Structures are given as structure tokens and as C-alpha cells.
């Protein structure tokens, strides 16, 4: 038995198909209209696929993207608020520009550049002198 169809049905199979479905109405079918409908349907799908723009694809993601963007914005605002409250809690140290212009003391500038002195660093400085 081969997988190729040679154009002829087995007689027993043809008889069973005719008994189950009846004789096909070959003469009553408008073959030209059927061909036009098939062609129009196939062409319509191809044209619809060609007309699809990038924003059509992006629009399908809006249902998931909008809540994710809102959650990211809320998280960003919370992190900025936490960062601002943490920096406001500590005294701002002077910068080199403030020292040059006289807006900050030399000690503020030294602390901003080297960090807050500790007991160990103070003891090491005293012993070094």
C-alpha cells in the first residue's frame, strides 16, 4: 500500500462514502464562485497581514504593559522618597567649591572628601605627630 493517491477510490470506500453522505451535487455547484470566494479569503488574509503596523503589535501588549508601567512608577517614586529622606537626615557636608568660595569650612570639606573621622583615625593622626 502506498501513501500516494492515484485518483481512484476503492470501490468499497466509495460505496460507504456515498451511503453516508449521498451523491455529491457536482452539477449544482458554482465552481467559479467557489474559486472566487477561496481566492478572496486567501488574498484578504495576506493583505491583512501586510497592513499590520508596529503599533498594532504594541497595542496587544497594553493590557499587560500599563499596569507594569504604573507599578514601576510607584516603585520609582517610593525609592526617590526614601532616598531623599535618608539624605535629609544627615547633615550635608561641604564640597571643594564651597570651601574655595568660603561657603563651607575646611573641616566640612575634609569630612566630605575623607569621611567622618573615627577614634582610630584620630589616634593614628595624634601618634603620627
N, C-alpha and C positions, 0 to 999 in steps of 0.2 A: 504494500500500500504506500503510495507517495503522498506528499503534502500538497502537491500542485493540483489545481482544479482544471480539468480538461474541457470544461464547458458542458458536460453532460451529467445529469443527476442519475444516481442509482434509481432504478425503476421502483423499488420498494420504498425508498425515501421520498421520491416524487409522489407516489400514491398516498403516503401518510401525510405529507405536507398539503396536498390538495384536499384530503379528507378533513384536516384540521382547520385550514384557512380558506378553503374554497378555491375556485379558479381565479387567478389574478385577472383584473379587468384591464388588460393591455390596451384594448381599443378605446376605452373610456378615459384614459389618462392623457392630459395635455402635456406632452413631454417637453415642448418648448417653454411653457410657463414654468414647469418644474425646474428646468435648466436655468431660467432667468432668476427664479427665487433663490436657488442654490448659489448662483454667481453673485447676486446682490448681497446675500448674507455673508459670503466669504469676503467680498470686497468691503463691506461695511465694517467687519472686524479689523481688516487690515488698515483701513482709513482711520478708524477709532484709535488703533494702536499708534499710528503715525502722528496723530494730532495731540497725543498726550504730552503735556509740557512738564517741566520740572516742578512747578508749583502744584500740579495735580498730585504728584507723588508726595510732596511735602504736606499737602492738605490731609492726606490719610494719616499722618503722624500727629496731627494736632490734638487728638483725643488723649494721647499719652504725653505729648511734649508740653502742653500748657500746665498741667499740674506739676510736672517735674520742674519746669522753669519757676513756677511760683514757690515750690519748696526750696529750690536753690536760692532764690532771692531772700526768702525768710531766713535761711541759714546764714547767708552773707550779712544781712542786717544784724543778726544776733552776734555774729563774730566781730563785726565792726564795733558794736555797742560794748561788748566785753573788752575789746582791745582799748577802747577809749577810756573805759572806767578803770582799767589797770594802769594806764599811763597817767591819768589824773590823780591816782592815789599816791604816786611817788612824786617827789619834787623834781622839776626839770633841771637838769644840770646845764651849766653854761657851755657854750661852744667856743672854738678858737676865734671866730668872728666877733662874738660878744666880748671876748677878752681884749681883742685888738681895739675895738671901738669903745671899750670901757663900760659896756653894759653888764658884764659879769666879772666876778672877782677871779683872780688867778687860781684860787683854791677850787672854785666851781669848774673851771676849765680842766684842771688837773684831775678832778674826780671824774669828769665826763670822758677823759681820754684814758686814764689808767684804771678807773673803777674806784669804788669806795675802799678806803684804807681799812685794813683789819689789824687786830692786835699783833699778829705775827709779822705783818709787813712793817708796822710801826716799830716793833722790837728790832727787826732786821735793820731798819734805817738808823736807829739810835746806836746799835752796836757797830755799824759801819763807820760812824763818825768817831 
